[in-house]
Amino acid sequence: MSFAGDLEHFPIIDIIQLLHSTRKTGTLRLNGPGGESQLAFSDGYIVSANHANNHIRIGQILVEMNAVSREDLDRAVGLQQSAGNRRKPLIATLIESGLLGKEAAFSGLATLIEMTIVDILTWSEGSFALDVTSTVISDEYRYFPETLRQEIHLNTQNVLMDALRIYDEKMHDGTLASGAFPCESDGTPFDETQPWQITVDDLGLEALDSVEKKIPDHFGGLKDHDGTENHRRKIKAVQGLADAEQEKLLSFLTELSAVPVAGGGRLPSSGGAALAVIVYSRDEFLRHIVFTVCKAENVLFVSAEDEESLDHLLEQTLSRELVPLLVFDAPQQSPSPFSEDALAQLMLREMENHPQASIVQLVAQRDFDFSLRALQEGARYVLSRPDPFERRDSFADDTIKFLKAFQAYIERSLNASNHLMLRLFKESIHKLGEAREIPEVAFIPLQFASAMFRRCITFVVGTSELVAEKSFGIAQDTGSGASAPLLFRIPLTHPSVFQDVIRSGRLHAGPADDPFLRNHLFDKIGEPADPAILLMPIKTFGRTIAVIYADSGIKTGWPAQIDLLDIVARHAGLVLDNNLYRKKHPDT
């Protein structure tokens, strides 16, 4: 089983649990802002950990555990420094000097793994990849004979629960930094005798049984720590590209990475993005450029190189109520899991076993016949992929066209999905049940509408005018979230579609050939490409107190589910009625 993906959408907790439940062996490599950390697995159990730049120090752990004294630690460090080329790991030096027992050494190494995971939990951004070809065991662990080393198999579930407890406690008490461990970037060698941030007392192992096991919500995103350099490395790995082609690709990918994350105005979901893109390919550059598009669209991305990994990832995404979008790489000529027959059979099987999934089949630019076969086997979309060997001179342009087409398909998939709308609808109802104040209640229908329309504004109804409140897609792009109150005013002194909605209390959805809109609204926000608009009243005790306006902006064909919008608006009114009644009658 080999797979890779994005930590922002596929949290480390889920990855570790997947490897444990499937009893996998290999090295999980995690790249984040501080470098690369590694967790080694054997039959699903964690057997070793390596932290970027060796920031985790076993000596200090053993001192905090009272397994060795500070003086003994200093003595062992001195022996290491004087050993020269015969230098042994600190654990080996302590044991062979009679300063540390093997049981205490095992306990210290187990604690080291737990602390490494705590540090990784602080990462809100990064990537992961499972390497099944090797299991990297650090020197501290390798010291033990094979029969003893087998005992270092940490119970994965207990490790996770304990690490999550520490993470949650530090989040609540405000002591959680961007990383749990200090980062020494000046190149100074580490001193095992110096104190560090997390101690064994923080782990609270003796109180583990009495601790409430609470899993925190998924982490928010951080900005890419060095996206341009990462793009540059991936591009240089493509052989034979001219410098001009490389720079053209780098410019496009960097610009794409800098675009504000799409979907920022949509309601956040408890499990991440509602769409999950799963790439089935062994081409590292293809995986990278598809990942870049997914990151720009705030969509979960994972990749698989074999059918077993693909099946596991599909089950994971479906169990999290995500909509899987499978992207199959173009077939290869030689017999392999990526031959035409193998891909066609896999496509047919996945459509039978996972009918919820959609399939995008990539094809070589010359492969007309397989395009037709892919459509017959169940692919919903066939897209020609760039080829650096057959069209080297136009590879950059081909790649840019490919990414733009794929990004457009993702956007349509995101917004046309009935599954997504139902999920956002359910979350809106849930949020309304927790809302108390009028601005909070009125914002939830606006946010729900922003998942279906490019432009949305809440208008507060006054005696003789409407006052523009928060909006999406007016002062800034919809993906940038809600704007501050716009505060421009629209008079209610003349007959208009606004007055009809306010007086009747009924939703309007459709064309509105109203000169009033052109003269008093569109002169401020611009006229939409599609004449169809939405006007949705928010009422309390039978009186309209706000109206939500929405349209398609500069594009046409924006999907909307009016019935769901109407239900959310009506439910918001009932919530307001109930909250206002309770304020007037607090004793009831």
Secondary structure, DSSP 8 states (H G I E B T S, - for coil): --EEEETTTS-HHHHHHHHHHTT--EEEEEEETTEEEEEEEETTEEEEEE-GGG-S-HHHHHHHTTSS-HHHHHHHHHHHHHSGGG---HHHHHHHTTSS-HHHHHHHHHHHHHHHHHHHHT--S-EEEEETT-----HHHHTS-HHHHTT--B-HHHHHHHHHHHHHHHHHHT---SSSS----S-----TTS--S--HHHHTGGGGGGS-------------SSHHHHHHHHHHTSTT--HHHHHHHHHHHHHHHHS--TTTTS---TTS-SEEEEEE-S-HHHHHHHHHHHHHTT-EEEEESSHHHHHHHHHHHHHTT-EEEEEE----SSSSTTSHHHHHHHHHHHHHH-TT-EEEEEE-TT-HHHHHHHHHHT-SEEEE---TTTSGGGHHHHHHHHHHHHHHHHHHHHHH-HHHHHHHHHHHHHHHHH--SHHHHHHHHHHHHHTT-SEEEEEEE-SSEEEEEEEESSSS-GGG--------EEE-SS--HHHHHHHH---EEEE---HHHHHHTHHHH---SSSEEEEEEEEETTEEEEEEEEE-TTSS-----HHHHHHHHHHHHHHHHHHHHHHH-TT-
